[in-house]
């Protein structure tokens, strides 16, 4: 057997959502729109949700993720994936509170560590 490859335009597009306070960015989240060519639908990947320490526990992160969810629904995406490290149990509970299900595991290989 021989493995071959063919590059395709996978239609990955990203959107940055950010929260501003007094003309300063205090938080952000990225939505990557990914086209699944096998299934024929788009889905979203939520990445890099971050809120500055002094602005945490004030709903900024929730508002950012809510905005991402609204965007996904408006674009009629099939689903949205959010990942979190095992050590961040409070974040896991927060995602569940926002409507995410504990769906599976993520496996990865780091190439530049």
C-alpha positions in Angstrom: 0.0 0.0 0.0 1.1 3.5 -0.8 0.0 6.6 1.0 -0.6 9.6 -1.2 -1.7 13.2 -0.5 -3.7 15.8 -2.3 -4.0 19.3 -1.0 -7.4 20.9 -1.0 -8.9 24.2 0.0 -10.4 23.1 3.3 -12.2 26.4 3.8 -10.9 27.1 7.3 -12.0 30.6 8.4 -11.5 32.3 11.8 -13.4 35.0 13.6 -12.0 36.8 16.6 -14.5 37.9 19.3 -13.2 40.4 21.8 -14.5 42.3 24.8 -13.5 45.9 25.2 -13.5 48.0 28.4 -12.3 51.7 28.3 -10.9 51.2 24.8 -8.8 48.2 26.1 -9.2 44.6 25.1 -10.0 42.6 28.2 -10.9 39.3 26.7 -11.1 37.3 23.5 -12.2 34.0 21.9 -11.6 32.6 18.5 -14.0 30.6 16.4 -12.6 28.5 13.6 -15.1 27.5 10.9 -14.1 24.1 9.5 -15.7 22.3 6.5 -15.9 18.6 6.9 -15.6 17.4 3.3 -16.6 13.8 4.1 -19.8 14.8 5.8 -20.5 17.9 3.8 -21.1 20.3 6.7 -19.3 23.1 8.6 -18.6 22.9 12.3 -16.9 25.3 14.7 -13.9 25.0 16.9 -13.7 27.4 19.9 -10.1 28.2 20.8 -8.1 30.5 23.1 -10.9 31.8 25.3 -9.1 34.3 27.6 -10.1 37.0 30.0 -7.6 39.2 31.8 -7.4 38.3 35.5 -8.9 41.5 36.8 -12.0 41.1 34.6 -12.7 37.4 35.5 -15.9 36.4 37.4 -17.8 39.3 35.8 -19.4 37.4 32.9 -17.0 38.5 30.2 -16.0 35.0 29.2 -19.7 33.9 29.2 -20.6 36.8 27.0 -17.8 36.0 24.6 -18.8 32.3 24.4 -22.5 33.2 24.0 -21.5 35.4 21.1 -19.6 32.5 19.5 -22.6 30.2 20.0 -25.0 32.8 18.4 -22.6 33.1 15.4 -22.6 29.3 15.0 -26.4 29.1 15.1 -26.7 32.0 12.6 -24.3 30.2 10.3 -26.2 27.0 10.8 -23.0 25.1 11.8 -23.5 21.4 12.6 -21.8 21.6 16.0 -19.2 23.5 18.1 -16.2 22.0 19.8 -14.5 23.4 22.8 -11.4 21.8 24.4 -9.9 22.1 27.9 -7.1 20.4 29.7 -7.9 17.8 32.4 -6.5 20.1 35.1 -9.1 22.8 34.5 -12.1 21.3 36.2 -13.7 24.6 36.9 -13.6 25.4 33.2 -15.2 22.0 32.5 -18.1 22.9 34.8 -18.3 26.4 33.2 -18.6 24.8 29.7 -21.3 22.5 30.9 -23.2 25.4 32.4 -23.0 27.1 29.0 -24.6 24.0 27.3 -21.6 22.0 26.2 -21.6 18.2 26.7 -18.6 16.2 27.8 -18.4 14.4 24.5 -15.0 12.8 24.1 -11.3 13.0 24.5 -8.8 15.0 22.6 -5.5 13.4 21.6 -2.6 15.4 20.4 1.1 15.4 19.5 3.3 18.5 20.3 5.9 19.0 17.6 7.7 22.0 19.1 8.1 21.3 22.7 
